[in-house]
C-alpha cells in the first residue's frame, strides 16, 4: 500500500547490483548510460520549454514562477563553464529588471532575485568583456540594497520575506567574491530584524523555543514558509551573527523545532497542525529539514543532527515519490535534493543512487505519476524548470545546490 500523498517506491533499494546501470564504477557519479539519458532529456525539454512554453516562462519576472527562474538556470550552467559569456547573455534574456513591482523583498517571489542575478551577471560580463549594453553592476546592487525599505513590513519566511532577501544578499557576495558588494552592516540589519521578530513572537506565545515566527497566523515549520527555512538561512549567514545569539537563541530554536517530529520521522507542516502526517516535500515536511540538520551537525559538531538528517532521508525514500508531481517545491525533484545533500555530507553512494532514482522518475514521466498538473508548467519551482535544474546538478554532484536555498 502506498503511503498517503505518494506513490509506492518500487525502486530496488541500494546495492552494488542495483546501482550498476545508474552510477559509475567508482560510485561517485552517474554512469555514462544515465548521463546520456539525461542529456537527451535536457535537450528535448529545454527545446520544449523555450519554443512551445515561452508564454508561460514569461508569466511573471520572478525566480519562483517566472522568467528569472530560467535566468538562474542559465547562470548556474555558466558556472561550470567558467562563467561562459554566451550562457550569461542567455540568462540576461530572461531577466526583466525594468518592470519590477517594488512590493516584495525576497529572492524567490520578489524583486531581490532578478536584481541579485542582474548584479552578478553584469559584474561577470562587464569585468571581462567591457559589455556596455547593460547598466553597471553597482546600479543593480544599489537597487537591491534599496529594498531594505520593505524590511519592517515584510514577513520573515523564505518565499516572500526577509529570509529570502538575506539569501539574495549572500548570493551576490558569494558570486562576486573578493569584493564586499553588500556591506556587512546591511546584512546584519536584515538578520537583526529576523531575530528581533523571532524573539518577540516567542515571548508573546510564551514558547519553549526562544525564537518563533508566524506567517498568516500560523507557526509553520518547513523550508518555504517556516522555521526550518529561516533557521537554515541564519546558519548560512553565521559570520554576521554574534556567537551568543547563535548559542542562546538559534541553536535552542533548532533543537526545539527538531523535537516536534512525528514518530514516523517526518515533520508537521505547522505548530498544532491537525492535518496529520501527510506531506513529504521540500516546502512542508522532512525534505526541507535535511540541509538544516546537516549544517547544524557541521557547525555544532554534533552527530545527533546528522542522525536526524539520515532518518529524514529514509522517510523521503519511503514516501517521497509525491503524487502531486515532479516540482522542486512540492514534488519529487525537490525531494531528490535531500539525497544529494546527504551524499555530499556522507559520501555514501546509497544517497547518490537514491537521488538518481528520483531523477529518473522525474525524467521518465510514467503515465499517471503527476496527479496535480502544475499551475505554472514552465516554472522553476512548480514546473519543468525544476527538473531541468536537477538534471544539470546531478551531473556535478559535489557542486549541486538547492536553488535559492543553499548559498
Secondary structure, 3 states (H helix, E strand, C coil): CCCCCECCCCCCCCCCCCCCCCECCCCCCECHHHHHHHHHHHHHHHHHHHHHCHHHHCCCCCCCCCHHHHHHHHHHHHHCCCCCHHHHHHHHHCCCCCCCCCCCCCCCCCHHHHHHHHHHHHHHHHHHHCCCCCCCHHHHHHHHHHHHHHHHHCCCCCCCCHHHHHHHHHHHHHHCCCCCCCCHHHHHHHHHHHHHHHHHHHHHCCCCCCCCCCECCECECCCCCCHHHHHHHHHHCHHHCCHHHHHHHHHHHHHHHHCCECCCCCECCECCCCCCCCCCCCCCCCHHHHHHHHHHHHHHCCHHHHHHHHHHHHHHHHHCCECCCCCCCCCHHHHHHHHHHHHHHHCCHHHHHHHHHHHHHHHHCCCCCCCCCCCCCCCCCCCHHHHHHHHHHCCCHHHCCCCCCCC
